[in-house]
Amino acid sequence: MNLTPKIIGWGLLVGGIVLIAWTLSSSYNIFTGQSSVPEFFEVEKEIAVSPEKSGSQDVQAQMQEMIGEQLKGILPADSLISLLNLAVWSMLAFILIFGGTQISSLGIKLIKG
């Protein structure tokens, strides 16, 4: 009887469970606010440029600025980036949990094997 596959199987089982537990723990800490969301996307800083323009272009620039200020009141710029970061983290957490499940099931097959 060869014990090597069983030892490898136990290692894979424990490794998969540790991967799942770490992912769930990190997700819990993120969603309870104990740690911050990993930043996959960043907000670009706006550079204010005020070139000399003719009258009609100046009015158009003022209208765009007013619309931008109104949109900031409705939907803050950071909220969209935060939502995207949470979505990416959720997808990554799903992939990690799925991978941990596959690793653990391979370990179980080796243990039974």
ABEGO torsion letter per residue (X at the ends): XBAAAAAAAAAAAAAAAAAAAAAAAAAAAAAAGABBBBBABBBBBBBBBBBBBBAAAAAAAAAAAAAAAAAAAABBAAAAAAAAAAAAAAAAAAAAAAAAAAAAAAAAAAAAX
